């Protein structure tokens, strides 16, 4: 009887360990899939941030150019007003 109980406990233990291993494998596959999705999203976000940074630099240059043009127009208007006042 003691041998039968020992064998039953060994089989139960092996079955328990197999169940744990099998469950962890399924969890690992799901987690790997989720990590892959997150890595893809991070790459997309990084490229979007790079593109936005480039566009921001271009917008700064355009804004500077417009500020210069407005300044030039202000100077011309001042000259015209000075001429008209004479």
Protein Blocks (a to p, Z undefined) as FASTA:
>chain_A
ZZmmmmmmmmmmmmmmmmmmmmmmmmmmmmmmmmmmmmmmmmmmmmmmmmmmmmmmmmmm
mmmmmmmmmmmmmmmmmmmmmmmmZZ
